[in-house]
Amino acid sequence: MNPFDILKNLKNVQSKMAEMQAKLDTVIVTGTAGGGMASVTLNGKMEMLSLEISPDIFKEDDRVMLQDLVRAAYNDAQAKLKEQLRTEFSSVTGGMNIPGMDFPPGMFGA
């Protein structure tokens, strides 16, 4: 393989990575738990944008269940976000698997 081709490809990947980082604010996923009793919406930087809790939960006055539902909804949203970003990242690298790099450094902030 020609080393100059590798460098050209690397510059292309770096350019696309910068585009991906700019796109992170537009990626939005929602995770749910408890049959929709709790939902969490995250952006591409894994920042929580919203949390919705069904009023039915408060009728039961079960704080532990509420905590479990919020945690499960967040984890569901995070898993969906990771999968979406993995797909996007794979298209940037042309399907090339880079060992130890599921996502680019700094993709999720500091």
C-alpha positions as CSV (number, residue, x, y, z in Angstrom):
1,M,0.0,0.0,0.0
2,N,1.3,3.4,-0.9
3,P,2.1,5.6,2.2
4,F,0.8,8.7,0.4
5,D,-2.6,7.1,-0.2
6,I,-2.7,6.3,3.6
7,L,-2.0,10.0,4.4
8,K,-4.6,11.2,1.9
9,N,-7.1,8.9,3.5
10,L,-6.2,10.0,7.0
11,K,-6.8,13.6,6.1
12,N,-10.1,12.7,4.6
13,V,-11.0,10.8,7.8
14,Q,-9.9,13.8,10.0
15,S,-12.1,16.1,7.9
16,K,-15.1,13.9,8.3
17,M,-14.4,13.5,12.0
18,A,-14.6,17.3,12.4
19,E,-18.0,17.2,10.5
20,M,-19.2,14.4,12.9
21,Q,-18.3,16.5,16.0
22,A,-20.3,19.4,14.6
23,K,-23.2,17.1,13.9
24,L,-23.4,15.8,17.5
25,D,-25.7,18.6,18.6
26,T,-28.2,17.5,15.9
27,V,-28.3,13.8,17.0
28,I,-31.2,13.2,19.4
29,V,-32.4,9.9,20.8
30,T,-35.1,9.1,23.4
31,G,-34.9,6.1,25.7
32,T,-37.9,4.8,27.6
33,A,-38.6,2.5,30.5
34,G,-41.5,1.0,32.3
35,G,-43.7,0.8,29.2
36,G,-43.2,4.6,28.6
37,M,-43.6,5.6,32.3
38,A,-40.3,7.4,32.1
39,S,-38.4,8.7,29.1
40,V,-35.0,10.4,28.7
41,T,-33.9,12.4,25.7
42,L,-30.1,12.8,25.0
43,N,-28.2,14.7,22.4
44,G,-25.1,13.4,20.6
45,K,-22.9,14.6,23.4
46,M,-24.8,12.5,25.9
47,E,-26.3,15.6,27.5
48,M,-29.8,15.0,28.9
49,L,-32.2,17.3,27.1
50,S,-35.4,16.2,28.8
51,L,-36.8,13.8,31.3
52,E,-40.5,12.9,31.3
53,I,-42.2,11.0,34.0
54,S,-45.8,9.7,33.9
55,P,-48.1,11.1,36.6
56,D,-49.2,7.6,37.3
57,I,-45.9,7.0,39.1
58,F,-46.6,9.6,41.7
59,K,-49.9,7.9,42.5
60,E,-47.9,4.9,43.7
61,D,-45.6,7.1,45.8
62,D,-42.7,4.7,45.0
63,R,-39.4,6.7,45.0
64,V,-37.3,3.6,44.4
65,M,-39.3,2.6,41.3
66,L,-39.0,6.1,39.9
67,Q,-35.2,6.0,40.4
68,D,-35.0,2.7,38.6
69,L,-37.2,3.9,35.7
70,V,-35.1,7.0,35.2
71,R,-31.9,5.0,35.3
72,A,-33.3,2.5,32.8
73,A,-34.6,5.2,30.5
74,Y,-31.2,7.0,30.5
75,N,-29.4,3.7,29.8
76,D,-31.8,2.9,27.0
77,A,-31.2,6.4,25.4
78,Q,-27.4,6.0,25.8
79,A,-27.4,2.6,24.1
80,K,-29.4,4.0,21.2
81,L,-27.1,6.9,20.9
82,K,-24.0,4.8,20.9
83,E,-25.4,2.6,18.2
84,Q,-26.4,5.6,16.1
85,L,-23.0,7.2,16.5
86,R,-21.2,3.8,15.8
87,T,-23.1,3.7,12.5
88,E,-22.3,7.3,11.7
89,F,-18.6,6.8,12.7
90,S,-18.4,3.7,10.6
91,S,-19.5,5.6,7.5
92,V,-16.8,8.2,8.2
93,T,-14.0,5.6,8.4
94,G,-15.3,3.7,5.4
95,G,-16.1,0.7,7.7
96,M,-12.4,0.6,8.7
97,N,-12.2,-0.8,12.3
98,I,-9.7,1.2,14.3
99,P,-8.7,-0.8,17.4
100,G,-9.4,0.8,20.7
101,M,-11.4,3.6,19.1
102,D,-15.1,3.0,19.3
103,F,-15.6,6.8,19.1
104,P,-13.2,9.6,18.4
105,P,-11.4,11.2,21.4
106,G,-13.3,14.2,22.8
107,M,-16.5,13.2,21.0
108,F,-18.4,13.4,24.3
109,G,-16.8,16.5,25.6
110,A,-13.9,16.8,28.1
